[in-house]
């Protein structure tokens, strides 16, 4: 059995483009509220600022290429800040690569 069985759906949204706004990203997240897991993919500096804002922080997170984090939120729409569960730099991921 594959870890991606059934294969997750992909949704491209303009709100994650560099000129997108936080409010637009949150609105796009709310459209996916029936899903229990949502992954966002982006580039710096936008993704670091977004991750921080989702957690209620004023200071942007610094993502290196290939870095990932997990932020849990209680509900969508968000009633408050999410909780940062973990932050993994790309070097850590390389060390556990098979």
C-alpha positions, -999 to 999 in steps of 0.1 A, spaced: 0 0 0 13 34 -10 16 63 15 -4 83 -11 -32 59 -17 -56 73 -27 -35 99 -46 -40 134 -31 -56 160 -52 -36 190 -64 -51 225 -65 -32 254 -79 -41 288 -64 -31 323 -75 -31 334 -39 3 316 -33 19 336 -61 44 363 -49 18 391 -53 -9 371 -34 -23 383 -1 -26 366 32 -64 371 32 -66 354 -3 -46 324 10 -68 320 40 -99 322 17 -84 295 -5 -76 273 26 -112 277 37 -124 262 4 -105 231 14 -120 228 49 -134 193 44 -98 180 41 -80 169 72 -45 175 57 -35 203 34 0 210 21 11 244 9 41 248 -14 58 281 -20 90 301 -22 108 325 0 103 350 13 65 346 10 62 310 24 82 320 55 61 350 62 29 329 56 40 302 80 48 327 107 15 345 102 -4 312 104 12 306 138 6 341 150 42 352 148 53 386 135 88 373 126 90 353 93 103 318 94 135 312 73 130 283 50 160 270 30 153 252 -3 136 220 5 127 229 41 93 220 55 72 225 86 39 213 100 13 238 114 -19 225 129 -50 246 130 -82 237 150 -107 247 123 -111 263 89 -119 291 89 -92 297 115 -105 308 149 -70 317 161 -33 310 154 -21 275 144 5 256 164 39 249 149 44 211 154 78 208 137 102 225 114 127 204 93 155 220 74 166 203 42 198 189 59 177 169 82 156 154 54 188 145 35 201 126 66 170 103 67 168 98 30 168 61 20 
